[in-house]
Amino acid sequence: MLFQGPPTERPAPERLFAQTAGRDRTMLTTDEILKQDDHLIQSFADLNALKQQGGRTVISRAEGAYVYSNDGEKLIDGIGGLWCVNIGHGRREMIDAISEQLATLDFYSTFYNFTHPKAAALAQKIAELAPGHLNAVHFANSGSVANDSAIRILQHMNIRLGRPEKKQVLSRIGAYHGATYLAMAMTTPAYADGWHAAHDIVHHLPSVHHWRDGADASEEEFLDHLISDMRARIQEIGPEHICAFIAEPIQGAGGVITAPKGYHKRAWEVCQEFDIKYVADEVVTAFGRLGHFFASEDVFGMVPDIITTAKGLTSGYQPLAATIVSDEIHDIVSGEGGVFLHGMTYSGHPAAASAALKNIEIMETEGIPENVRVTGAYFEQKLLALRDIEMVGEVRGSHFMMGIEFVKDRETKEGHPPEAQIALEIARACQKRGLIVRPLGNVAILSPTLIMDIAMIDQVADIMRDSILEVQAGL
Ligand SMILES: Cc1ncc(COP(=O)(O)O)c(C=O)c1O
């Protein structure tokens, strides 16, 4: 755009929100914002439907457990931004920590021989919180890249160990590990349908979803089957070709799928047996969502070789992700033998590292993970109670990571056809009542801020019930 002369007077920041008839709104109307938004490509959206039918919600402001639409509607943020705003929105200490950091050191990288105080302090803090031997941290800006980094680090390790052919990855049907070229290949194949991705190095083990994919056996039998299948696949591919097994403790974007009890420990034992490194993708499950800083050891009783995390690490106030590796892996990649040719300009950005440190401090001083063990367990119980509704097939998940799957027929578990967009209908009914939930096929996902109290949890459960009943009545 051409420079048009001196800038015209701009409104003072406090005037950006004008009070109009008791409702907050930005200086731009929603229609004006949507006109600008026509230039934005939304992620994971039906772009044509957005263009033809509209339906975009402009979120202009946020505070605590709520967000506000540009038209002033107050909505409970039932998806915590995107499974990430764990401490809640608008915390003044976070904003101060980020701006103070920017005023001191806006940017320096962690490339070559450079580092800076906040990246160093955060690496040490994460090492302190992470289980067992996980003591070295590489930073990125998204969970996808943290997962790519995990595999790259393992490939680098294996090259150094003189086994360059050990490069392939075991993942699982139902997984979501991100949208970069490699992370997309590690994600369940439906996400890369027809696209080229790094498929040649990724193998998907079957779904671990007992209710939908293994209910003709008991949970224990299903687990035995999954583990013997894993062993057979490894032998078929050849363990000498496999560097990593990657798994979310609870599969999130795949529909909030919990594996049979004891699965992760047994899968880890198989990895040990074949010298395959276990990468736990804790992009969602870490930083309090399941009631602990990390879920691998505290919830699932195993210490992986690598944990990747993002989202709740800064509660979404800044983009930051971490790949946390074991002493063994770190010793090998930092041993003699050349340069570690990997990193992103903003790995460990000072403002993001500062946000993470303050976020962790808030979580520790306010005992947020401990609270979640109580409020999250209550949330789980309240949602489980929705199982008495005819169209609810399964309610699953743990604490503040829950999914509700809707069925057409409870007996056969037959789902609604995709064109019925059943979860979207329910999400719309919820939003009308003041709650944001995330629709995903036949599943409604709830991953709220971790600060919801009992009264608000009751309100969310009531809204869910009323909305599901409304949609059910219209079927
Ligand atoms: C388990 C898991 N891993 C990785 C990612 C990718 O993270 P990002 O979107 O920050 O790249 C996500 C995102 O939702 C996730 O849920």
The ligand as a MOL file (V3000), in Angstrom:
LIG
                    3D

  0  0  0     0  0            999 V3000
M  V30 BEGIN CTAB
M  V30 COUNTS 16 16 0 0 0
M  V30 BEGIN ATOM
M  V30 1 C -1.2990 -33.4160 20.8810 0
M  V30 2 C -0.9120 -32.3190 19.9460 0
M  V30 3 N 0.3070 -32.3220 19.4180 0
M  V30 4 C 0.7160 -31.3580 18.5830 0
M  V30 5 C -0.1100 -30.3200 18.2560 0
M  V30 6 C 0.3600 -29.2610 17.3050 0
M  V30 7 O 0.5890 -28.0890 17.9970 0
M  V30 8 P 0.6100 -26.6910 17.1920 0
M  V30 9 O -0.7630 -26.4710 16.6750 0
M  V30 10 O 1.0450 -25.7110 18.2370 0
M  V30 11 O 1.6210 -26.8360 16.1220 0
M  V30 12 C -1.3960 -30.2580 18.7860 0
M  V30 13 C -2.3020 -29.1560 18.4560 0
M  V30 14 O -3.4670 -29.1470 18.7850 0
M  V30 15 C -1.8180 -31.2930 19.6490 0
M  V30 16 O -3.0580 -31.3120 20.1400 0
M  V30 END ATOM
M  V30 BEGIN BOND
M  V30 1 1 1 2
M  V30 2 1 2 3
M  V30 3 2 2 15
M  V30 4 2 3 4
M  V30 5 1 4 5
M  V30 6 1 5 6
M  V30 7 2 5 12
M  V30 8 1 6 7
M  V30 9 1 7 8
M  V30 10 2 8 9
M  V30 11 1 8 10
M  V30 12 1 8 11
M  V30 13 1 12 13
M  V30 14 1 12 15
M  V30 15 2 13 14
M  V30 16 1 15 16
M  V30 END BOND
M  V30 END CTAB
M  END
